[in-house]
Amino acid sequence: MNELKHDRQMKKKRILLIQPENREINAFRRRQFNNFAQITIPYLAAFIDETKYEITLKDEYNQAIPYHQTFDLAAITVNTPNAPHCYDIARRFRENGARVVMGGPHVSLLPEEAEQHCDYLLTGECEETWPLFLDHFYEETAMKRYDSASPPSLEHLPKPRWDLLKRRTRMMKAAVFATRGCPYHCRYCNLKQIYHDCFRTRPVEEVIDEIKAICSRFFVFWDDNFFANRTYALSLMNALKPVKKKWAAQVTLTDCRDENILKAAREAGCLYLFIGLESFFQSSLKDAGKEINQVDDYGKIIGQIHKHGLMIQAGIIFGFDSDMPDVFEKTLRKCEETGIDGATVSLLTPLPGTPLYAELKAANRLTTASWDKYNGKTQVVFEPRNMTTEQLLRGYMLFRRKFYSLRSFIRRMKVSHTSPVYNFVVNLGYWLAGR
Ligand code: SF4
């Protein structure tokens, strides 16, 4: 009996799942208080048959990659700014005799590039291809490439294996997704190139079940547009009420015109909404292809969100062609006038596969091909139209410092009046991150 068990153990393959994070972004994220653990590798781990594989998870956010250990397979999820770092990780594991499989946004966008750095690659959505690949790898019949041919079902998905992710700090919230996709087509967004272009939802009871299993009292919905299907969102939030957890979600401003949805969100435990305002100027929103945002409505809708006790974490991007050198000061004033609670500020970044990338490349305005610079936080990777690269970078950094200064915080809170203590902690985290 023991021999049989030993035999079975011997047949297990050792798999390492890596959530990579390059040093520059890691330094930036670690200083913030409101971080959340990335769902990708706990989710991928949930599909793995433990009778065949011995699983190790490493999130480079706060864990070292075990280069000294031996694995049969290293699986790496690749986004664009991490791509060179991922290729380096892959090289080191391959030199040690492991096989490497890659997936994720960058692999889906540029498979021909990625395949030069790995043994196997998976493009697009992974619910069907990943388990198939794992079976093939175990049987040693794996093919080089697996593409997601059609939208996979989002029913009966396994629960992410958060239990395998060691060293999660209390401040790191968990994540869950309820929907996939977005009906809009912003020019800088790569969602349409990564996912099948159709909006889908998961069964409400399965999402609730997963949320109940999360140890933390806080979690975030990892969805790109949580309110996109109003009926579904209302039904999910209604079922969420008795669970009594606190959460945040990414939504569009236009869906927040509906006071019923805001009321339902608050009653279901929502603390804040991440809303991609992107700009306070209609001409820049036209550049972004995001005319679902109408700046004339900002004040009214933001006031409505605050009235329902919800905070707003605004996504703001600088660098659109219509942005002039005074865009930073003007944006700060608008944020203070409307009482924006927090801001995730980024430099416009033309990610490969997007209409924005194609346009800037055709106009010969891309200034680098080094993907690690495409992080939206520390580098300008194209020639801006109405200011210099230095003006854009300096203006963006100054905006971040001023926005998170005590003076601006007080001005914004005088308008927002929403969760001042929580708001103070989050703002402090961003202030520290921006130093
Ligand atoms: S609304 Fe958000 S998720 Fe949808 S296309 Fe625009 S940027 Fe992408």
Residues whose N, C-alpha, C, O or C-beta is under 5 A from the ligand:
A	BS01	SF4	C182 Y184 H185 C186 C189 L191 D224
